[in-house]
Amino acid sequence: MAGPIGLDAIPGEVGHWKPARTYPDLYPGDCPDHDYVLLNDRVHPLGHEGGATFSVPGHDTELDALLTARGLPRLEERVAVLAYGANRNPATLRIKHDNYGYRSPNGVDLCVPVLRATLADADVAGCGIHGQGYLYGELLLHTEYCRGTTLEARVCMVDPDQLRVLNDSEGIRQGDYRLARIPGVRMAALNEPITAVGYVAGARTWVSPVLGAPLGFASVPASGRRYPSMTATQGLDHVLGTLGLRADVARITGLDDDDRLAADFAKYLNGQWWYSLNTGRRAIPGYDRVLALLRARMSESQLPVRTLDHLAELGGVLDAEAAYTPGRSLAWPTTPA
């Protein structure tokens, strides 16, 4: 069997890959350089056997054989979901499936194959402030800011309830994100592009008034990027400084207005988000107040057109019901773009 990649090629414990949901300073988080499969709490590299056939060296078997043996959907029975931000990260996938009550077809295993891909004339930028403590990502298409850029992404091959988990985590029913067909996704393992589905934001992407451009993420590679890249903490610090909000944020939160303000502010937001999720109780008043302040000020400088608008014109945006029941038309491999 081909596939020389050993289990030591990437760290096997999912806990190595710190999720942005609990490490907001690392948003959107790192991911393995290889195709991989998240199998419960382990991350296994995949070997490519040609076409849509992958091997799992640690189990000395092909991926589809492993899935079949465990009573799980094969690749061709799964939906291809473009991951360009936090969903590339194995630990983020693990924690989302825990938080949103994943129901495995075999009642036991969580198994998500994640495959390398690229998307031309596309990039990722910080859209707005998330309650978890970072600028959340948006996929940019059909704009001058991504023309000629090639985005390095991943494709998560998900079963029906994994799609439900991702939809719930992205706020599909609340309108935070919408699920849309994304044409032209080139899988590293395939010769032809596919049409995947992916999440596009309901909000407009923030533009730095100082830079006159959006902000990219340093941990999301893209060749030919046309705007600056920053870490999550640098991006948040840039927002606070550019909009003149440092003093207001320090006053509302009780944090010190020093060189650690952005990092401590991320912790403040993240802690209150988790408190509310875990207890069902409202966060402290300052949490809602400071988020409202940032969102209002960021809304004053945004891209005029959303990716959502562009894809809607192409008829590619799914309504909420279709997002949860896409049917075989979106299963792998989809019609080449």
N, C-alpha and C positions, 0 to 999 in steps of 0.2 A: 504494500500500500504506500502511495506517495504521501508527502506531507512531513518534512523533517522537523517541523516545529515541535518542540518538547513542552512539557508542562511548566518547565522553568522559564519559558520564553516570556511570559507575563505573570505578574503576581497572581496566585491562584485564589487567595482569600478575597471575597468581595469587599471586606472591610478595608482593604488597602486603598480602594478607590473612593476617596472621601466625597460624600454627596453634598451638593450645594445647599440642600434643605437643612443640613445641620452645620455646614461650614460655608456660610454665605460669602466669606472672603475669597473663596475658591471658585465661585460661580463662573462659568457653567460646569466646571469640573473637567478632569482629564479622562481619557479613555484609552484602552489598548490600541497599539498601532496595527494590530492584526484583526482579521475577522475573528469573532469569538462567540461562544455560547455561554450565557449565564444559566447555570444549572444549580438551582437552589442557592447555596451560599458559596459556590465556587465559580471561578471564571476560567474557562478552558479555551485555549487557542484552537482555531479551526485550520485544517489543511485544505487546500483547494485541489480537487481531483479532476477538474475540467467541467465546463458547463455549469449546471446548477448542483453539482455534486460536491459535498464537503466531507472531510473526515474529522474525527475527534481522536487525535493521537493518544490521549490519556485513557481512552476507552477502547482503542484498537478496533474502531468500527466507523462506518459512515454515519453522518448525522441523521439522515432519514431513517436508517435502521435503528439507531438509538431512540429516536422519537417513537417509531412504531412499537418497539419493544416495551416502551413505557406507557403505551396507550395514549400518546399525544399526537396532535396534528402534524403531518409532514410539512415540509417547506411549501409545497404547491397548494396546501390547504390554508395557508396563513396569509395575512395581509401585510404588505410592505409599507411601513411607516417611516418617512424620512425623519431622521434625528439630527438636528443641527446645533443643539444647545445641551441642556442638562440630560436629556434622554440618551445621549451617547455614553453616559457614565454608568458602569454596572451597578454601583451602590445606589444611585438614584433610582434605577429600575427596581432594585430589590426593595427599597424603602417605600416606593410608591405602591408596589403590589401588596406590601404589608399594610400600609395606611388605608388603602381603598378596598380591602377585603377580597383579594383575588380568589377565584374559585377554579382550581385546576380541573381539567377534564378527567384526570385519574385520581383526583382528590388528595394528591400528595405533592407533586413536583411543580416547581416553577422553572420553566425552560424557555429562554428567549434567545434565539440566534440573532447576532448583530453583525452586519456585514458592511464593509467599506464601500464608499460611493463618493462621487463628485457631482457637482451641479454647476454648469457654466452660466456666466452672467448672473451670478447670485452671490450674496454675502449675508452675514449676520451682524446686527447692530443692537445696541441697547435701546429698548423701546420706551420703557417707563420704570418707575420705582415699584418693586414688588414688596408686599408686606413681610416677606421673609428676609429682606435686608440686602437687596442687590438690584441692579438694573437688569430686568429680564430681557431675554433675547427675542428678536423678530427676524424673520427671513425676508431679505430684500430681493425683489425681482423687478425687472422693467423700470429701472431708475438709473440716472446718470451715475449714482454712487456705486453701482456694482457692474457697470458695463465693462466687459473684458476681464472680470474677476472670476476665478474658479474656486468654488467653496469645497473644502474637504468635509464630508459629512459621513453619517452612518445610516443604515436602514435596519430598523428593528422588525423582525419577522414575527408577528404576533398572532395569537389565537383570538377567538371572539371575546373572551373575558379579559384578556390582556388589553385589547383595544378599548374595552369599556373602562378599564383602570386608567389608561392614558388619557382618554377623553375626560373622565371625571377629574383627574389631576390637573388638566389644562383648562378647566372651567368652561367646557363646551356649552353646557346648559345655561350658564350665567352670561355667556357672550364674551368671556375674556379672550378666548381663542376660538377659531372656527377650523373645522377639518376641510381640507381642499385637495383636489388632485393636482399633483406637481409633475408636469411632464419633463422629460429630458434627464432623468436621474440615471447616471451611468454607474452601474455596479462594477467594482474591480474584477469580479468573477465572470461577468457576462460580456459578450461582444456588442450587444445592442442596448440602447437606453430603455428604461422602463418608465411608466407613469406610476409613481408612488402616491400615497396620501401624506399630508403633513399639516402642521398647525401654523396658522397665520393669525396674527393678533387683531383684536377688534379695535385697539387704540392706534393712534398715529405714532410714528417713530420720532423720538426726540432728536433735535439738531442743536449742537452746541453753538450758542451765539458767538462764542469766542473763536472757535475753529471753523464755523460755517459748514459743518458736516456732522454726520452721526459719529458715534463711538463704536469701535470694534472691540472684540474680546481677544486678549493675547493668547488664550488657550484654545481658540478655534482657528486652525490654520486656513488660510486662503491665499492663493497666488494672485498677484496683481491687485491687492486691496487698495482702495482709493481714499481711505480715511484712516486716522490714527487708531491703534490698538492699545488697550489698557487692561490691567488687571481689574478685578471687581472693586477692590478698595480704591485704586486710582480713579476709576470711573465715578464712583460715588463721591470721592473727594472733589473731583472736577465739577460735578453737578453743584455741590454745596458752595464751592468757591465762585464758580461762574455766575450763579444766580444770587449771590450775596446772602445766602441763607445760613451761614455758619452760626452766627449769633442767635438767630431765631431757633435753630435746631437745638443748640446748647441750652437755651432758656427753657424750651418746652420739655426736653428730656432730662435735664439736670446733669448732662454730661459736660465735661470740660472742653472748652474751645481751644484745643491744642493740636499737635500734629497727629494725635491718635483719634481725633473726632470721627472721621469716616469709619474706621475700623470698629470703634466702640458703638457707633450708631447702628452699624450692621448687626452687632450682637444684641443691641436693645430691641430692634425690630424683630429679629429672629426669635428671641426669647418670648416676646409677647405673642407672636404668631403661634408658636407651639403651645403656649399656655392656653390660648383660646381654643385651639384644636383639641387638646387633650382633656380640657375640663368642660368645654361647651359654654364657658363663660366669656364675657366681653373682656377685651384687653383694657388696660388702664387708659383713661381719657387722653393722655398725651400721645398715645400710639395713633389713634384715629386722627387727632388734630395735626400731628406732624406729617402724616402721610397726605392728608388733604392739602396741606400747605405746599409740599413738594409737587404734588400732581397738578395743582393749579398753576404753579409757576412754570413747570415744564411744558404745560399745554400752550404756552405763549410762543414756543419755538419748535415747530414740528414739520416733518415732510408733508406736503399737501395731499399726496395720494398714498393710500395704503396698498400693500400687497393684496390684501383682501379685495379691494376694489378691482384691481387688475384681473385677478383670477375669477371674480364674479362675472366680469365682462366675457370671459371665455366659457362661462357655464360650469366652472370647476369647483364651486363651493358647495359643500353638502349641508343640508339643513340638519337640525339636531337629531331627528329620527334616523335619517340616512347615515349619519356619522356613527351611529351605534349598530346599524344593520346594513353594512355596505354591500353584502352579497358577494357572489363569486367573481363579479366583474372586476373587483379590486384585488383578488388573490394573486399570489405569485405563480408564474411570471405574468405580468400584465402585458397588454399590447404594446410593442415597441413604439416609442414616440416618433 
